[in-house]
Amino acid sequence: MNPVDAFNLDIRALVTFIAVLDEGSVSRAAVKLGVSQSAVSHTLDRLRQALGDPLFVKSGRGITPTRYALQAGPHIRQILDDLHSLSSGPPFSPQTAEFTFTIAANDYQRDLLLPALVTILRREAPGIRLQVIPSGIPSADLLRKDVCDLIISPHAPEATDIMQRGLMADRMVVFYDPDQREAPQDLPEYLKADHIALLFATGEKPSLEISLTAQGLTRRTVVTVSNFSGLPEFLRGTDMLATAPELMSKHLLRDFAWTPLPFDFKPFTLLMLWHRRNQNDPAHRWLRNQVNSVAATMNSLNP
């Protein structure tokens, strides 16, 4: 690299590079950044000269990153994260703060923890708005690309830039309508029964389904839903079974009886996940503490 060309690597240029890499399009990156398409193209030309690589090349009607661009992406993200962390901004005051905090959580985690969090926010931080989006089985990019600020999930992406903290322990159990049937007594009876199963809207299989397949176990699935909220109405008044987290007996599935699983499946821990760049942000830290406080209160009520 020409040493003089290194001065073309200003922050705006690096932000533009990441936007094009994430969006896969110069035009979409321009919309995201609020600038003209020609401005993005001009910045990419400067970067190509500075880095000595095409970075993005035509592919059909779109563009695709070069191998160099893909390899440089994580390093440039880290540079931007480090620059972002140089200043923590003005002092944080919950009472006067005004912003939207986005949490990715499936309906199980959402209904279990977030109503109590909203109660705290309305009392102590009325200007903080909560947005909840589905997490599916979350990827690190949800946090890296600022799709959300926090994830609550039992599934932690394998990434060194993702921080985590355990919130609550839970296990899968078998729910049934006690007015229609008794609990399955053993594994053969469980497998023979009709089941309501879960398949995330994104097409991802829950870990329970993966475990059953790995153990060579097959059950009869009559209904498949995309979230836990679909279970109660299908379960009520039938002899079907639904396998779900035990803590759902406290809210969504409170009207049903449950029994332990008749096969081995490890308990799990609900985790709070966030990106390392937000580790010391005072507002983010305060909100994490509130989520942890909600979980701690629930743990004390369910020893």
Secondary structure, DSSP 8 states (H G I E B T S, - for coil): --GGGGGG--HHHHHHHHHHHHHSSHHHHHHHHTS-HHHHHHHHHHHHHHHTS--EEEETTEEEE-HHHHHHHHHHHHHHHHHHTT---S---TTT--EEEEEEE-HHHHHHHHHHHHHHHHHH-TTEEEEEE--SS--THHHHTTS-SEEEES---S-TTEEEEEEEEE-EEEEE-TTT-----SHHHHHHSEEEEE--TTS---HHHHHHHHTT---EEEEEESSGGGHHHHHTTSS-EEEEEGGGGGTTTTTSEEEE-SS----EEEEEEEEGGGTT-HHHHHHHHHHHHHHHHHHHH--
